[in-house]
Amino acid sequence: MKEKILITGASGFVGYHLVTEAISQGYEVYAGVRKSSAVDHLKDLALRYVYLDYTSEYSLTKELERIAPDYIIHAAGVTKAKSQTVYNLINAEASRNLALATLKIQRTLKKFVLVSSLAALGPLKNLDGLIYNDSEPRPVTAYGASKLLAEQYLSDIPDLPLIGFRPTAVYGPRERDLFVLIKSINRGLDPYIGKLDQQLSFIYVKDLVSVIFSSLKKRGLQPFYNISDGEVYDRYALADTVKQLLKKKAIRLHLPFKGVSLFASLLERIYINRDATPVLNKEKINELTAVNWACDISALQRDFGFTPRYNLGLGLEETIDWYQRNHWL
């Protein structure tokens, strides 16, 4: 009999890759999506859709009783919102409600995986050192603060079989945020905010998915693990690699911080009465201009035998090939 797995946020970038991996490993897959979610890319996959009301612990409990999952991978959330309240509601309170509901069902859950973010800890202010699993949290965005709150909520729930992962910048086929930069380079522009030295880190989506699934059958020694490919990159590494792979030249622009910040403020005012959030906003500027996003993954290597298969070059090569084959580029 197949083990059952519920994957929330299944229609998203990371969610899609989690779903396809779960199917390939023989799980009976329940895909948590919103009724408004675009799911055309999931239509040919062997899964069952689940529509969860994260605002109601009672409703969640009823739905989980019906599904009776062996595992839950909670990847649902929002990366763009207009206020801390909205971020907290969707990223933190929804996570807590789902976790509490799992403890009320008759079936014993084997593992609850929270897909958090390195943004929950926040970057370092200088180039010395790495972000460790137990580094003091200093999130620089409302998104990061909401992810930290989700971690705190779940850590306070007794008997929850919790493990969480804090990926750094995740990229791969179907990713849309870093794709904006790749598309810009393809068009001949390589823009940056200000002139500063930075240390960055990345994780290819397949490596992230691989370690998440390995955690389902293993017991971690701590509740949360930072994850990257283990390398430290300067601020130009991604663009230089993309240009090499695309065989393109691009004009490198260093835009003044104050000018970009003013433009972001203007965009936020324009979007104030719209449902959407502008791609460039103050949150994004805080993230893009942070000095050091390099993180330590030694605990992950020790506890799960994690060996990244992809560095930035290999991962971008596969990613760009997918973008080209699917006419994104």
C-alpha positions, -999 to 999 in steps of 0.1 A, spaced: 0 0 0 14 34 -10 23 59 17 3 92 14 20 126 12 3 160 13 23 187 -4 10 223 1 19 250 -23 20 223 -50 13 247 -79 43 269 -71 79 266 -83 93 245 -54 59 227 -49 59 215 -85 93 199 -81 83 183 -48 52 168 -64 70 153 -93 97 138 -70 70 124 -47 53 107 -77 86 93 -89 92 78 -55 58 60 -55 39 81 -30 2 87 -32 3 124 -37 -22 150 -25 -15 185 -39 -26 214 -18 -35 243 -40 -58 273 -40 -89 272 -61 -75 302 -80 -41 286 -86 -30 279 -122 -25 241 -124 -22 235 -161 14 223 -155 1 197 -131 -28 183 -152 -9 152 -165 5 142 -131 -10 114 -110 -22 134 -80 -53 145 -62 -61 181 -55 -68 193 -20 -82 228 -12 -73 237 24 -88 265 44 -58 276 65 -79 300 86 -99 272 101 -83 246 123 -116 227 124 -118 226 86 -81 215 83 -87 187 108 -117 174 88 -97 175 56 -67 158 71 -89 131 86 -102 124 51 -67 123 35 -49 106 65 -14 115 52 17 98 64 38 129 56 32 166 51 56 189 33 44 224 39 57 246 11 27 270 8 33 306 15 36 341 0 68 359 -10 51 392 -18 26 410 3 17 446 13 21 443 50 36 424 79 1 413 90 -6 396 56 28 379 56 22 366 92 -13 354 84 -3 334 54 32 322 63 30 318 100 -5 315 113 -16 292 85 15 270 92 5 268 129 -31 259 121 -21 232 98 4 217 123 -22 218 152 -47 201 130 -23 172 123 -22 164 160 -60 160 161 -64 134 135 -64 97 143 -36 87 120 -1 93 134 19 117 112 54 105 105 70 138 95 60 175 91 84 193 69 84 231 69 100 248 39 112 279 56 138 303 42 173 316 51 155 350 52 142 339 86 177 343 100 186 372 77 220 381 63 253 391 80 263 427 79 299 420 69 318 396 47 333 377 76 318 344 87 288 323 77 251 321 87 248 291 110 217 271 119 218 287 154 228 322 143 209 349 161 179 358 138 180 392 122 156 392 93 158 423 71 124 417 54 88 413 65 88 380 46 118 368 66 102 379 99 71 359 90 91 328 82 109 331 116 75 334 133 63 303 116 94 284 129 88 297 164 51 287 163 59 252 151 88 247 175 64 254 204 39 226 194 47 195 215 48 161 198 49 176 163 73 155 142 89 186 128 119 193 106 125 225 87 148 236 59 160 272 53 170 273 16 189 303 4 180 316 -31 164 287 -49 166 285 -87 158 260 -114 132 253 -141 100 273 -136 115 298 -112 104 333 -119 123 358 -97 159 351 -107 145 345 -142 139 383 -143 177 388 -140 184 361 -165 160 376 -190 176 411 -185 211 397 -192 197 379 -223 185 414 -235 220 429 -229 216 445 -194 233 434 -162 220 458 -135 230 461 -98 220 484 -70 249 504 -57 286 494 -56 293 470 -27 311 438 -21 287 409 -14 288 372 -7 258 352 -20 246 316 -19 223 295 -41 206 261 -41 194 243 -72 158 231 -67 166 195 -73 192 194 -45 167 211 -22 140 185 -31 164 157 -27 173 165 9 137 172 19 127 137 8 157 121 25 146 137 57 112 119 56 129 86 65 156 100 88 157 117 121 174 151 123 193 162 153 179 197 153 146 212 141 160 235 113 187 233 88 202 260 65 207 247 29 228 259 0 251 242 -25 279 248 0 297 274 -22 301 312 -16 297 334 -47 305 371 -53 277 394 -65 287 390 -102 289 352 -103 254 345 -114 255 371 -142 289 360 -154 278 324 -155 246 333 -174 265 354 -200 289 325 -205 260 300 -210 240 323 -233 271 334 -251 259 369 -246 275 402 -237 257 426 -214 263 461 -202 270 461 -164 251 490 -147 255 501 -111 224 520 -103 225 545 -74 209 531 -42 189 563 -34 175 565 -69 164 529 -69 149 533 -34 128 563 -45 116 544 -76 106 515 -55 86 538 -32 69 553 -62 59 518 -74 46 509 -40 23 540 -41 11 532 -76 3 496 -65 -13 506 -32 -49 499 -43 -40 469 -64 -40 432 -55 -5 427 -70 28 438 -55 55 454 -77 85 432 -85 108 460 -72 99 471 -37 116 481 -5 116 444 7 134 433 -25 160 461 -22 168 450 14 173 415 2 193 424 -29 217 448 -11 224 426 19 261 421 23 265 384 32 240 355 25 267 328 27 256 299 50 271 269 67 257 235 57 280 212 78 251 201 100 231 191 70 260 172 56 266 154 89 230 145 97 217 136 62 249 129 42 239 158 20 262 162 -10 250 188 -35 250 176 -70 248 210 -86 270 241 -83 258 273 -98 273 265 -132 257 231 -136 224 243 -122 222 273 -144 231 252 -174 202 229 -168 179 258 -159 186 279 -190 182 249 -212 147 244 -198 139 281 -203 150 279 -239 132 246 -247 100 260 -231 103 294 -249 108 315 -218 140 328 -234 
